[in-house]
């Protein structure tokens, strides 16, 4: 029963405006391979900078990265995709929170 409901939720999410906009904007970026690769290079480096767990504020490094990729980030197709990605990711995070609400999971091993 849980898997059936999960499949149904998957279908609902794929039909959502947030997901459809994400897919639509991704297709537009992929139409230009060079732009797509440049955007992914930015996304990868941005993710790496934000994933460090050493307690250092990476604000300046992220600002430098944004300056380095300013031409890519100012492209309206890329900007539309990054906004759509952020909106969809936040929506998914909210869904995950609702699903896990009230569940006790042991994450002590990660410390």
BAROLO-713818 format. One line per 8 residues: for each residue x, y, z of C-alpha. Coordinates in pm, whole numbers, padded with zeros to 5 digits, always signed. Each point is the difference from the previous one (the first is absolute). Last residue first. Example, Ala and Ser with C-alpha at 12.3 -4.5 7.8 and 13.67 -1.06 7.14 Angstrom:
// residues 2
+01367 -00106 +00714; -00137 -00344 +00066
END
This chain:
// residues 111
+02826 +01280 +01390; -00162 -00199 -00278; -00052 -00313 +00211; -00236 +00197 +00226; -00255 +00025 -00283; -00266 -00218 +00163; -00343 +00061 -00155; -00310 +00075 +00204
-00298 +00068 -00220; -00241 +00277 +00099; +00028 +00186 -00329; +00203 -00206 -00251; -00253 +00025 -00284; -00076 +00366 +00074; +00370 +00088 +00003; +00060 -00189 -00324
-00284 +00191 -00167; +00146 +00330 +00120; +00340 -00096 -00138; -00167 -00085 -00330; -00160 +00346 -00018; +00332 +00165 +00086; +00169 -00196 -00279; -00274 +00102 -00245
+00038 +00370 +00082; +00380 -00018 -00016; -00002 -00186 -00330; -00248 +00245 -00151; +00219 +00294 +00108; +00311 -00169 -00140; -00182 -00080 -00325; -00127 +00354 -00055
+00345 +00138 +00075; +00161 -00234 -00248; -00242 +00102 -00275; +00031 +00368 +00095; +00379 -00003 -00029; +00130 +00212 +00286; +00128 -00309 +00181; +00215 -00106 -00296
+00164 +00340 -00046; +00044 +00038 +00377; +00177 -00335 +00035; +00323 +00139 +00148; -00196 +00261 +00192; -00227 -00268 +00149; +00307 -00204 +00097; +00153 +00302 +00170
-00323 +00055 +00196; +00002 -00369 +00100; +00359 +00031 +00120; -00087 +00315 +00192; -00296 -00162 +00177; +00187 -00320 +00090; -00036 +00038 +00375; +00225 -00266 +00151
-00155 -00262 +00229; +00186 -00294 -00157; -00301 -00176 -00154; +00059 +00083 -00366; -00314 -00056 -00203; -00060 +00362 -00101; +00328 +00026 -00188; -00050 -00337 -00170
-00354 +00090 -00103; +00116 +00330 -00149; +00276 -00181 -00191; -00246 -00252 -00143; -00264 +00262 -00082; +00255 +00223 -00174; +00135 -00290 -00209; -00357 -00100 -00074
-00076 +00348 -00133; +00309 -00006 -00219; -00094 -00343 -00138; -00356 +00110 -00076; +00122 +00319 -00167; +00235 -00196 -00222; -00271 -00256 -00082; -00260 +00263 -00099
-00335 -00180 -00030; +00070 -00141 +00345; -00096 +00334 +00157; -00346 -00007 -00161; -00055 -00363 +00102; +00084 +00090 +00361; -00256 +00284 -00010; -00280 -00235 -00106
+00099 -00268 +00251; +00004 +00246 +00293; -00324 +00162 -00120; -00168 -00342 -00011; +00131 -00074 +00350; -00132 +00324 +00151; -00331 -00023 -00189; -00065 -00340 +00153
-00064 -00303 -00223; +00327 -00168 +00097; -00086 +00060 +00368; -00343 -00160 -00037; +00152 -00299 -00179; +00261 -00048 +00273; -00274 +00027 +00263; -00187 -00282 -00174
+00314 -00210 -00012; +00056 +00066 +00371; -00362 -00097 +00071; +00050 -00330 -00180; +00329 -00054 +00184; -00166 +00058 +00338; -00279 -00247 -00085
END
